[in-house]
């Protein structure tokens, strides 16, 4: 099994090499799937990452704008890129996180700063959904540490993954 460091290096390079058109198309497909699969009427608080184009992340700007327009009463919180930002203490109904790589048990590999590990640890009742490119699936599994928290679901441009394996796309 490759180390987290090796996987991170490979996946970051692959993500940064994606053409902008691919990032836009795959991000749009992920947005549609997420919008269709979440019960937004029952969601009161949403924490969603603010994507960084230079990193090739799944773009969340259009998703955030759509959610704010369609469900104006929903409280939307987005973190900054600062590594030393405080971890929100308030509980969230839904947390959408960036995913660099993932495995069939919905464990995620992030950039290594530990922000989401610390944040998710205090959000036991929240639904945790990651956004990733389907090619970022790591079939061999990810190295795991005691503090790693699996997500409830990962939405990709091809399918939805739920804890335990692939689920049909809704």
Secondary structure as GFF3:
##gff-version 3
##sequence-region A 1 170
A	DSSP	alpha_helix	4	16	.	.	.	ID=ss1
A	DSSP	alpha_helix	20	37	.	.	.	ID=ss2
A	DSSP	three_ten_helix	40	42	.	.	.	ID=ss3
A	DSSP	beta_strand	45	48	.	.	.	ID=ss4
A	DSSP	three_ten_helix	53	55	.	.	.	ID=ss5
A	DSSP	alpha_helix	61	70	.	.	.	ID=ss6
A	DSSP	beta_strand	75	77	.	.	.	ID=ss7
A	DSSP	beta_strand	94	98	.	.	.	ID=ss8
A	DSSP	beta_strand	101	102	.	.	.	ID=ss9
A	DSSP	beta_strand	108	109	.	.	.	ID=ss10
A	DSSP	alpha_helix	115	121	.	.	.	ID=ss11
A	DSSP	beta_strand	127	131	.	.	.	ID=ss12
A	DSSP	three_ten_helix	134	136	.	.	.	ID=ss13
A	DSSP	beta_strand	153	155	.	.	.	ID=ss14
A	DSSP	beta_strand	160	162	.	.	.	ID=ss15
A	DSSP	beta_strand	165	167	.	.	.	ID=ss16
###
